[in-house]
């Protein structure tokens, strides 16, 4: 059975998420949400192909897969000995830009805001 390994970015993001939720909604809620996320991640040990392939869902050439848990995208890669958690992004974050440098802003929005 493969082990879960977090990248430093993913571990930091999980800590930041817990801290932000604690400040906004209390530590009990933060623990509950982070536990839900980490339980889903641990579930990859039983079924590593649980998450869909990013390349098939978004047309990006990559070996990443992802899970959607508690309004967060968890990106991971299956390796020989590990399931590596690459990063986590809240559903409101532009993960396509942050992970792959792909701008998903529609031209109408750019025109409207004159960006």
Backbone torsions as a table, in degrees:
resi	resn	phi	psi	omega
1	UNK	NA	135.4	-179.7
2	UNK	-77.7	154.0	177.8
3	UNK	-100.7	156.7	176.5
4	UNK	-87.6	132.7	174.3
5	UNK	-128.2	131.7	177.6
6	UNK	-98.7	138.3	169.3
7	UNK	-70.9	159.1	176.6
8	UNK	-57.0	-38.0	178.3
9	UNK	-61.9	-43.9	-179.1
10	UNK	-65.9	-42.4	179.1
11	UNK	-63.3	-43.3	178.0
12	UNK	-61.8	-43.4	-178.1
13	UNK	-62.8	-39.3	178.8
14	UNK	-65.6	-41.4	176.8
15	UNK	-64.6	-42.7	178.9
16	UNK	-62.7	-40.5	178.9
17	UNK	-61.9	-46.0	-179.8
18	UNK	-62.2	-42.6	179.9
19	UNK	-64.1	-45.2	-178.8
20	UNK	-64.4	-42.3	179.5
21	UNK	-67.1	-40.0	178.3
22	UNK	-58.9	-45.0	-179.0
23	UNK	-66.7	-36.8	-175.5
24	UNK	-86.0	-40.9	-170.9
25	UNK	-126.1	0.0	179.2
26	UNK	100.6	155.7	-175.0
27	UNK	-68.9	-31.3	178.3
28	UNK	-63.2	-44.0	177.7
29	UNK	-65.5	-39.1	179.3
30	UNK	-62.0	-45.9	179.1
31	UNK	-61.2	-41.7	-178.7
32	UNK	-63.8	-45.7	-177.9
33	UNK	-68.5	-44.8	179.4
34	UNK	-64.4	-37.1	177.2
35	UNK	-64.0	-41.1	177.8
36	UNK	-59.2	-44.7	-179.6
37	UNK	-65.4	-48.6	-177.2
38	UNK	-68.8	-30.9	174.8
39	UNK	-64.0	-42.5	177.4
40	UNK	-63.5	-40.7	178.7
41	UNK	-63.7	-45.8	178.1
42	UNK	-61.3	-29.9	177.7
43	UNK	-62.4	-19.0	176.9
44	UNK	-65.4	-23.4	177.1
45	UNK	-62.9	-32.5	179.5
46	UNK	-83.5	-33.3	-178.9
47	UNK	-148.0	88.4	-172.1
48	UNK	-68.5	-21.8	179.8
49	UNK	-95.0	21.6	-179.0
50	UNK	-58.1	-42.7	-178.6
51	UNK	-86.0	146.2	178.9
52	UNK	-68.5	156.8	177.9
53	UNK	-75.3	131.8	178.7
54	UNK	-60.4	-38.8	-177.8
55	UNK	-61.2	-36.5	179.8
56	UNK	-79.5	-32.3	-177.0
57	UNK	-82.6	-35.9	-172.5
58	UNK	-120.8	-0.5	177.9
59	UNK	68.6	28.1	179.5
60	UNK	-107.0	134.6	179.3
61	UNK	-77.4	105.1	-179.1
62	UNK	-163.7	160.5	175.9
63	UNK	-99.8	11.9	179.5
64	UNK	-73.9	151.8	169.8
65	UNK	-125.1	171.3	179.4
66	UNK	-149.6	157.1	172.5
67	UNK	-122.5	151.3	171.9
68	UNK	-113.0	116.9	-176.1
69	UNK	-137.7	124.7	175.6
70	UNK	47.1	52.1	177.8
71	UNK	64.7	23.7	178.8
72	UNK	-130.2	143.4	172.6
73	UNK	-95.9	128.5	176.8
74	UNK	-111.0	113.7	-179.8
75	UNK	-96.4	134.9	-179.0
76	UNK	-144.4	165.0	178.4
77	UNK	-133.0	140.0	177.2
78	UNK	-90.3	121.5	179.3
79	UNK	-115.5	178.9	-178.0
80	UNK	-58.8	-49.0	-175.8
81	UNK	-109.1	-14.2	-173.1
82	UNK	-134.5	161.4	163.9
83	UNK	-108.9	109.6	-173.6
84	UNK	-94.0	120.2	177.0
85	UNK	-82.5	113.1	-174.0
86	UNK	-78.4	-51.9	179.9
87	UNK	-170.5	167.6	177.2
88	UNK	-124.7	141.9	178.6
89	UNK	-138.1	135.3	173.8
90	UNK	-67.1	152.1	-177.1
91	UNK	-59.7	-21.1	179.7
92	UNK	-85.9	-10.6	179.3
93	UNK	-81.6	151.6	178.1
94	UNK	-89.5	80.0	-176.9
95	UNK	-66.9	-27.2	178.2
96	UNK	-63.2	-39.6	178.2
97	UNK	-72.8	-45.4	-175.0
98	UNK	-68.8	-36.7	-178.9
99	UNK	-86.6	-42.1	-169.1
100	UNK	-120.7	-3.6	-179.2
101	UNK	70.3	24.7	-179.6
102	UNK	-99.0	121.4	-179.9
103	UNK	-83.2	120.7	-178.4
104	UNK	-107.1	13.0	-179.8
105	UNK	-74.6	122.2	179.7
106	UNK	-63.9	148.3	-179.0
107	UNK	-58.6	-34.2	179.2
108	UNK	-61.1	-38.5	179.1
109	UNK	-67.9	-43.5	178.3
110	UNK	-60.4	-45.6	179.5
111	UNK	-63.1	-43.4	-177.6
112	UNK	-62.6	-46.5	-176.6
113	UNK	-89.2	-1.7	178.7
114	UNK	54.8	46.7	-179.0
115	UNK	-91.1	NA	NA
